Every structure is written in C-alpha cells, then in structure tokens.
C-alpha cells in the first residue's frame, strides 16, 4: 500500500491506478459497471467502489483485484463510510 498512488474512475467503466508523482499509469481494472464514487480505506488497503449497477465492490489496491461485491440495494448507493478495520 503506497501513499504515492492515485486512483481514478471514469465513465468507460475503468478504475485506473496511477503513480502520484509521475502520473504514470500502473494498472487499469475494467469494472462491470461505471462508478459513481470511490473511497479508500488505507489501513486495509481496500478501495470501496460504488457502481451504477447498485453494487459496491471492494478492490485490493496491491493486487488490483475485486475481493468482494455487495449487491441487492433497492436504490442508488449515495455514500459509504469505512471504519477500521475493513477486511475482505
């Protein structure tokens, strides 16, 4: 888990991992749906991604993999809060 990384989501259903200083693209993860919000929980190294398909996905920032998906919401997820510890 490096503090020198930057995380971006775009309408192309991509979650991009970049080097903070050089802006070099480290990895691109293609999501099943576009993203409306991302929240980093540094202690666990997980990025919570709120997607437009009413699913919250947890992404491991070291392996660039989706480690958990939470779905079944009846409406849009507008916000989330990550309290330590948040473990997959």
VEXKOLDREN-143243 format. One record per residue: residue in one letter; x, y, z of N, C-alpha, C, O in turn. Coordinates in steps of 0.001 Angstrom, whole numbers, padded with zeros to 6 digits. Layout:
BEGIN
> A X Y Z X Y Z X Y Z X Y Z
...
//
This chain:
BEGIN
> X 000846 -001178 000000 000000 000000 000000 000883 001229 000000 001497 001567 001011
> X 000938 001859 -001082 001801 003017 -001199 000995 004304 -001129 -000070 004421 -001736
> X 001513 005257 -000389 000852 006554 -000295 001087 007381 -001548 000512 008459 -001703
> X 001935 006878 -002446 002248 007644 -003644 001418 007205 -004851 001826 007416 -005993
> X 000275 006605 -004607 -000602 006199 -005699 -001836 007078 -005750 -002247 007669 -004751
> X -002414 007149 -006931 -003626 007923 -007168 -004617 006987 -007847 -004225 006146 -008656
> X -005893 007127 -007524 -006928 006241 -008045 -007978 007088 -008750 -008458 008082 -008203
> X -008331 006686 -009966 -009323 007424 -010741 -010320 006465 -011362 -009962 005366 -011783
> X -011565 006886 -011416 -012605 006123 -012102 -013156 006996 -013215 -013209 008219 -013090
> X -013568 006353 -014313 -014114 007120 -015420 -015391 006484 -015941 -015767 005396 -015505
> X -016056 007153 -016865 -017329 006661 -017405 -017143 005475 -018339 -018125 004862 -018759
> X -015918 005146 -018665 -015617 003997 -019521 -015568 002691 -018721 -015103 001669 -019227
> X -016044 002724 -017479 -016047 001566 -016576 -014640 001136 -016169 -014400 -000034 -015872
> X -013718 002088 -016158 -012334 001793 -015807 -011977 002410 -014460 -012357 003540 -014149
> X -011240 001638 -013674 -010635 002132 -012448 -009140 002130 -012713 -008544 001078 -012944
> X -008533 003317 -012679 -007126 003442 -013026 -006287 003690 -011791 -006668 004451 -010901
> X -005143 003039 -011752 -004174 003175 -010676 -002962 003890 -011265 -002345 003407 -012215
> X -002625 005053 -010686 -001538 005865 -011233 -000507 006179 -010157 -000810 006185 -008964
> X 000718 006440 -010607 001749 006940 -009719 001454 008412 -009449 001251 009185 -010386
> X 001430 008801 -008194 001039 010156 -007829 001991 011204 -008405 001551 012249 -008885
> X 003279 010929 -008358 004266 011935 -008765 004433 012023 -010282 004435 013122 -010836
> X 004571 010891 -010955 004823 010918 -012397 003540 010853 -013227 003569 011125 -014427
> X 002414 010497 -012602 001136 010304 -013283 001168 009113 -014247 000282 008973 -015091
> X 002187 008256 -014123 002287 007070 -014975 001178 006089 -014608 000894 005867 -013431
> X 000564 005513 -015621 -000488 004530 -015415 000140 003216 -014965 000978 002656 -015671
> X -000258 002720 -013793 000270 001468 -013257 -000589 000276 -013652 -000075 -000801 -013952
> X -001905 000480 -013648 -002821 -000625 -013958 -004202 -000054 -014255 -004567 001007 -013746
> X -004965 -000761 -015077 -006355 -000416 -015338 -007212 -001635 -015055 -006957 -002715 -015587
> X -008216 -001469 -014226 -009175 -002524 -013916 -010492 -002149 -014575 -011045 -001085 -014298
> X -010997 -003009 -015440 -012277 -002758 -016101 -013385 -003318 -015216 -013400 -004506 -014894
> X -014308 -002449 -014831 -015409 -002817 -013954 -016628 -003237 -014779 -016749 -002846 -015940
> X -017529 -004025 -014194 -018752 -004418 -014908 -019718 -003260 -015144 -020601 -003351 -015998
> X -019555 -002176 -014392 -020452 -001033 -014476 -019653 000234 -014195 -018590 000180 -013576
> X -020168 001371 -014651 -019482 002630 -014351 -019584 002935 -012860 -020433 002396 -012149
> X -018715 003795 -012420 -018547 004076 -010997 -019042 005486 -010679 -018838 006417 -011458
> X -019692 005630 -009530 -020151 006957 -009124 -019340 007531 -007968 -019373 008738 -007726
> X -018600 006660 -007239 -017816 007144 -006105 -016781 006098 -005707 -017007 004897 -005858
> X -015636 006571 -005194 -014628 005666 -004643 -014176 006194 -003291 -014075 007404 -003091
> X -013904 005284 -002366 -013436 005638 -001027 -012309 004698 -000651 -012463 003479 -000725
> X -011171 005257 -000247 -010019 004451 000137 -010001 004235 001639 -010160 005181 002410
> X -009807 002986 002057 -009591 002647 003463 -008125 002215 003557 -007797 001057 003299
> X -007257 003143 003924 -005811 002912 003894 -005349 001766 004786 -004457 001011 004398
> X -005934 001620 005971 -005472 000595 006904 -005589 -000812 006338 -004738 -001660 006610
> X -006626 -001071 005557 -006827 -002403 004996 -006338 -002513 003556 -006224 -003617 003023
> X -006049 -001381 002924 -005616 -001397 001532 -006742 -001703 000567 -006516 -002270 -000502
> X -007965 -001325 000943 -009123 -001591 000101 -009734 -000293 -000398 -009820 000703 000321
> X -010150 -000341 -001644 -010839 000772 -002267 -012290 000349 -002449 -012570 -000626 -003146
> X -013216 001077 -001824 -014644 000791 -001969 -015151 001575 -003171 -014991 002794 -003239
> X -015760 000872 -004115 -016211 001470 -005367 -017731 001333 -005449 -018259 000222 -005493
> X -018429 002470 -005470 -019884 002459 -005649 -020155 002491 -007148 -019769 003432 -007841
> X -020826 001446 -007640 -021073 001332 -009076 -022538 001615 -009405 -023418 001475 -008556
> X -022780 002011 -010646 -024115 002374 -011101 -025057 001181 -011235 -026258 001369 -011426
> X -024539 -000039 -011138 -025394 -001224 -011180 -025873 -001624 -009779 -026260 -002770 -009549
> X -025842 -000657 -008845 -026292 -000847 -007456 -025458 -001890 -006721 -025977 -002647 -005900
> X -024169 -001924 -007021 -023235 -002840 -006372 -022071 -002043 -005808 -021568 -001124 -006454
> X -021641 -002398 -004595 -020435 -001841 -004007 -019357 -002915 -004127 -019537 -004042 -003666
> X -018247 -002557 -004746 -017156 -003503 -004932 -015953 -003053 -004120 -015612 -001870 -004099
> X -015310 -004010 -003449 -014078 -003732 -002724 -012916 -004219 -003574 -012878 -005375 -003994
> X -011968 -003319 -003822 -010822 -003623 -004674 -009555 -003546 -003824 -009322 -002557 -003129
> X -008740 -004602 -003888 -007442 -004620 -003213 -006489 -003757 -004033 -006290 -004011 -005221
> X -005895 -002730 -003402 -005059 -001792 -004151 -003659 -002334 -004441 -002915 -001727 -005211
> X -003292 -003454 -003841 -001993 -004053 -004144 -002084 -005075 -005263 -001178 -005174 -006091
> X -003172 -005839 -005294 -003320 -006885 -006319 -004191 -006434 -007484 -004269 -007122 -008502
> X -004852 -005276 -007344 -005740 -004723 -008377 -006909 -005661 -008676 -007371 -005723 -009816
> X -007388 -006381 -007683 -008486 -007333 -007886 -009697 -006966 -007036 -009575 -006415 -005942
> X -010863 -007291 -007575 -012092 -007158 -006796 -012117 -008318 -005809 -012083 -009480 -006214
> X -012178 -008007 -004518 -012152 -009059 -003499 -013524 -009318 -002877 -013729 -010347 -002232
> X -014464 -008389 -003067 -015803 -008574 -002517 -016779 -007707 -003295 -016451 -006597 -003714
> X -017987 -008233 -003481 -019066 -007473 -004120 -020292 -007530 -003215 -020683 -008600 -002748
> X -020883 -006386 -002977 -022095 -006295 -002171 -023190 -005707 -003037 -023069 -004584 -003527
> X -024267 -006470 -003227 -025358 -006024 -004099 -026686 -006280 -003393 -026721 -006731 -002248
> X -027766 -005985 -004092 -029090 -006183 -003524 -029727 -004903 -003011 -030793 -004940 -002397
> X -029082 -003778 -003259 -029643 -002494 -002846 -030849 -002172 -003722 -030851 -002467 -004917
> X -031865 -001571 -003128 -033081 -001265 -003888 -033033 000117 -004545 -033909 000461 -005338
> X -032029 000891 -004219 -031866 002220 -004806 -030399 002557 -004905 -029543 001771 -004500
> X -030109 003723 -005440 -028724 004146 -005593 -028019 004254 -004250 -028594 004740 -003277
> X -026781 003802 -004200 -025934 003992 -003022 -025309 005367 -003177 -024586 005617 -004141
> X -025579 006249 -002244 -025133 007630 -002358 -023818 007893 -001644 -023066 008786 -002034
> X -023536 007123 -000598 -022342 007376 000201 -022003 006134 000996 -022855 005269 001196
> X -020768 006039 001450 -020382 004970 002359 -019262 005469 003237 -018539 006401 002887
> X -019132 004833 004384 -018095 005169 005350 -017374 003889 005702 -018003 002868 005979
> X -016052 003941 005693 -015242 002776 006039 -014629 003009 007411 -013789 003893 007582
> X -015047 002220 008379 -014457 002285 009708 -013429 001177 009839 -013722 000032 009494
> X -012223 001481 010331 -011235 000409 010510 -011727 -000587 011550 -012420 -000177 012481
> X -011414 -001847 011445 -010800 -002463 010276 -011857 -002925 009286 -012931 -003381 009678
> X -011549 -002804 008020 -012394 -003270 006932 -011595 -004331 006200 -010679 -004011 005443
> X -011936 -005594 006420 -011168 -006689 005834 -012063 -007522 004941 -013239 -007724 005245
> X -011506 -008009 003831 -012307 -008842 002923 -012607 -010200 003513 -013270 -011018 002875
//
